Amino acid sequence: MINNVITAISTIGVLSVLYAGLLVPELNNTAVMASELINGVATILLIIFIDPKISILADDVINQRGSYIDLKRASVMMMTSRFLGTILAQVLFIPGAHYVAWFAKLIT
């Protein structure tokens, strides 16, 4: 579930700021610069919540403490989770653009 949300945030990072630039044309540059902030937050969340678990699982398989089948199952779950996160991004796209537009107005 967490990976779904992180993937959705990462997916809408670029497109929502472009749309936010259309919502507040006078703050277009400010809104577009928020893309890196959104993707940076998504990357940090991915590093904190997802990467350590997958790394530990892969390390256990290499050191023969874990099952390769479990690693394979986790990989399939990650692919499915990313797909569902991309679908969730379609729902969050417009609200995300409005949030970026609001944030651009707030900081200027």
BALODO-315457 format. One record per residue (C-alpha): residue number from 1; chain; x, y, z. Coordinates in nm, 4 decimals. Example, Ala and Ser with C-alpha at 12.3 -4.5 7.8 and 13.67 -1.06 7.14 Angstrom:
REM BALODO-315457
<pt seq="1" mol="A" x="1.2300" y="-0.4500" z="0.7800"/>
<pt seq="2" mol="A" x="1.3670" y="-0.1060" z="0.7140"/>
//
This chain:
REM BALODO-315457
<pt seq="1" mol="A" x="0.0000" y="0.0000" z="0.0000"/>
<pt seq="2" mol="A" x="0.2784" y="0.2434" z="0.0846"/>
<pt seq="3" mol="A" x="0.4480" y="0.1661" z="-0.2455"/>
<pt seq="4" mol="A" x="0.1214" y="0.2432" z="-0.4288"/>
<pt seq="5" mol="A" x="0.1087" y="0.5910" z="-0.2758"/>
<pt seq="6" mol="A" x="0.4786" y="0.6606" z="-0.3338"/>
<pt seq="7" mol="A" x="0.4503" y="0.5511" z="-0.6966"/>
<pt seq="8" mol="A" x="0.1420" y="0.7697" z="-0.7423"/>
<pt seq="9" mol="A" x="0.3238" y="1.0729" z="-0.6008"/>
<pt seq="10" mol="A" x="0.6232" y="1.0095" z="-0.8225"/>
<pt seq="11" mol="A" x="0.4037" y="0.9597" z="-1.1292"/>
<pt seq="12" mol="A" x="0.2102" y="1.2847" z="-1.0916"/>
<pt seq="13" mol="A" x="0.5211" y="1.4831" z="-0.9997"/>
<pt seq="14" mol="A" x="0.5850" y="1.6244" z="-1.3454"/>
<pt seq="15" mol="A" x="0.2382" y="1.6356" z="-1.4982"/>
<pt seq="16" mol="A" x="0.0606" y="1.7929" z="-1.2030"/>
<pt seq="17" mol="A" x="0.3084" y="2.0809" z="-1.1845"/>
<pt seq="18" mol="A" x="0.2645" y="2.1491" z="-1.5544"/>
<pt seq="19" mol="A" x="-0.1119" y="2.1597" z="-1.5063"/>
<pt seq="20" mol="A" x="-0.0660" y="2.3779" z="-1.1974"/>
<pt seq="21" mol="A" x="0.1267" y="2.6179" z="-1.4199"/>
<pt seq="22" mol="A" x="-0.1870" y="2.6484" z="-1.6307"/>
<pt seq="23" mol="A" x="-0.4015" y="2.7053" z="-1.3230"/>
<pt seq="24" mol="A" x="-0.1841" y="2.9937" z="-1.2020"/>
<pt seq="25" mol="A" x="-0.0063" y="3.1278" z="-1.5122"/>
<pt seq="26" mol="A" x="0.1453" y="3.4171" z="-1.3193"/>
<pt seq="27" mol="A" x="0.3291" y="3.1626" z="-1.0997"/>
<pt seq="28" mol="A" x="0.4170" y="2.9184" z="-1.3772"/>
<pt seq="29" mol="A" x="0.7903" y="2.9094" z="-1.3012"/>
<pt seq="30" mol="A" x="0.7322" y="2.8591" z="-0.9303"/>
<pt seq="31" mol="A" x="0.4867" y="2.5763" z="-0.9942"/>
<pt seq="32" mol="A" x="0.7139" y="2.4005" z="-1.2419"/>
<pt seq="33" mol="A" x="1.0071" y="2.4136" z="-1.0003"/>
<pt seq="34" mol="A" x="0.7982" y="2.2197" z="-0.7481"/>
<pt seq="35" mol="A" x="0.8389" y="1.9071" z="-0.9608"/>
<pt seq="36" mol="A" x="1.1808" y="1.8342" z="-0.8158"/>
<pt seq="37" mol="A" x="1.0461" y="1.8836" z="-0.4658"/>
<pt seq="38" mol="A" x="0.7661" y="1.6328" z="-0.5246"/>
<pt seq="39" mol="A" x="0.9966" y="1.3754" z="-0.6826"/>
<pt seq="40" mol="A" x="1.2526" y="1.4303" z="-0.4079"/>
<pt seq="41" mol="A" x="0.9948" y="1.3572" z="-0.1387"/>
<pt seq="42" mol="A" x="0.8824" y="1.0450" z="-0.3256"/>
<pt seq="43" mol="A" x="1.2427" y="0.9271" z="-0.3557"/>
<pt seq="44" mol="A" x="1.3081" y="0.9804" z="0.0149"/>
<pt seq="45" mol="A" x="0.9913" y="0.7884" z="0.1046"/>
<pt seq="46" mol="A" x="1.0976" y="0.5062" z="-0.1266"/>
<pt seq="47" mol="A" x="1.4420" y="0.4917" z="0.0354"/>
<pt seq="48" mol="A" x="1.2967" y="0.4889" z="0.3867"/>
<pt seq="49" mol="A" x="1.0065" y="0.2463" z="0.3456"/>
<pt seq="50" mol="A" x="1.0617" y="0.0170" z="0.0460"/>
<pt seq="51" mol="A" x="1.4306" y="-0.0244" z="-0.0390"/>
<pt seq="52" mol="A" x="1.5472" y="-0.1598" z="0.2980"/>
<pt seq="53" mol="A" x="1.2926" y="-0.4418" z="0.2955"/>
<pt seq="54" mol="A" x="1.3767" y="-0.5505" z="-0.0574"/>
<pt seq="55" mol="A" x="1.7499" y="-0.5232" z="0.0137"/>
<pt seq="56" mol="A" x="1.7249" y="-0.7393" z="0.3263"/>
<pt seq="57" mol="A" x="1.5214" y="-0.9971" z="0.1371"/>
<pt seq="58" mol="A" x="1.7749" y="-1.0102" z="-0.1480"/>
<pt seq="59" mol="A" x="2.0640" y="-1.0284" z="0.0989"/>
<pt seq="60" mol="A" x="1.8979" y="-1.3196" z="0.2778"/>
<pt seq="61" mol="A" x="1.8612" y="-1.5071" z="-0.0506"/>
<pt seq="62" mol="A" x="2.2267" y="-1.4470" z="-0.1411"/>
<pt seq="63" mol="A" x="2.3398" y="-1.5686" z="0.2017"/>
<pt seq="64" mol="A" x="2.1061" y="-1.8700" z="0.1742"/>
<pt seq="65" mol="A" x="1.8949" y="-1.7636" z="0.4721"/>
<pt seq="66" mol="A" x="1.5900" y="-1.6882" z="0.2599"/>
<pt seq="67" mol="A" x="1.3984" y="-1.8417" z="-0.0245"/>
<pt seq="68" mol="A" x="1.4399" y="-1.7374" z="-0.3856"/>
<pt seq="69" mol="A" x="1.0673" y="-1.7938" z="-0.4282"/>
<pt seq="70" mol="A" x="0.9992" y="-1.5290" z="-0.1624"/>
<pt seq="71" mol="A" x="1.2228" y="-1.2830" z="-0.3465"/>
<pt seq="72" mol="A" x="1.0467" y="-1.3615" z="-0.6719"/>
<pt seq="73" mol="A" x="0.7088" y="-1.3160" z="-0.5033"/>
<pt seq="74" mol="A" x="0.8207" y="-0.9800" z="-0.3627"/>
<pt seq="75" mol="A" x="0.9335" y="-0.8701" z="-0.7097"/>
<pt seq="76" mol="A" x="0.5940" y="-0.9549" z="-0.8569"/>
<pt seq="77" mol="A" x="0.4244" y="-0.7712" z="-0.5697"/>
<pt seq="78" mol="A" x="0.6426" y="-0.4651" z="-0.6387"/>
<pt seq="79" mol="A" x="0.5495" y="-0.4683" z="-1.0075"/>
<pt seq="80" mol="A" x="0.1811" y="-0.5017" z="-0.9229"/>
<pt seq="81" mol="A" x="0.2084" y="-0.2296" z="-0.6621"/>
<pt seq="82" mol="A" x="0.3708" y="0.0069" z="-0.9104"/>
<pt seq="83" mol="A" x="0.0984" y="-0.0616" z="-1.1638"/>
<pt seq="84" mol="A" x="-0.1727" y="0.0077" z="-0.9060"/>
<pt seq="85" mol="A" x="0.0155" y="0.3202" z="-0.7962"/>
<pt seq="86" mol="A" x="0.0118" y="0.4460" z="-1.1541"/>
<pt seq="87" mol="A" x="-0.3647" y="0.3926" z="-1.1667"/>
<pt seq="88" mol="A" x="-0.3994" y="0.5738" z="-0.8320"/>
<pt seq="89" mol="A" x="-0.1988" y="0.8606" z="-0.9831"/>
<pt seq="90" mol="A" x="-0.4800" y="0.9197" z="-1.2324"/>
<pt seq="91" mol="A" x="-0.7108" y="0.9916" z="-0.9388"/>
<pt seq="92" mol="A" x="-0.4575" y="1.2184" z="-0.7644"/>
<pt seq="93" mol="A" x="-0.3519" y="1.4143" z="-1.0745"/>
<pt seq="94" mol="A" x="-0.6023" y="1.7035" z="-1.0587"/>
<pt seq="95" mol="A" x="-0.6036" y="1.7399" z="-0.6776"/>
<pt seq="96" mol="A" x="-0.2241" y="1.7309" z="-0.6896"/>
<pt seq="97" mol="A" x="-0.2196" y="2.0121" z="-0.9451"/>
<pt seq="98" mol="A" x="-0.4488" y="2.2225" z="-0.7283"/>
<pt seq="99" mol="A" x="-0.2274" y="2.1542" z="-0.4273"/>
<pt seq="100" mol="A" x="0.0828" y="2.2637" z="-0.6198"/>
<pt seq="101" mol="A" x="-0.0978" y="2.5789" z="-0.7367"/>
<pt seq="102" mol="A" x="-0.1999" y="2.6543" z="-0.3783"/>
<pt seq="103" mol="A" x="0.1537" y="2.5931" z="-0.2571"/>
<pt seq="104" mol="A" x="0.2981" y="2.8203" z="-0.5286"/>
<pt seq="105" mol="A" x="0.0638" y="3.0980" z="-0.4154"/>
<pt seq="106" mol="A" x="0.1592" y="3.0358" z="-0.0541"/>
<pt seq="107" mol="A" x="0.5342" y="3.0655" z="-0.1006"/>
<pt seq="108" mol="A" x="0.5286" y="3.3754" z="-0.3221"/>
//
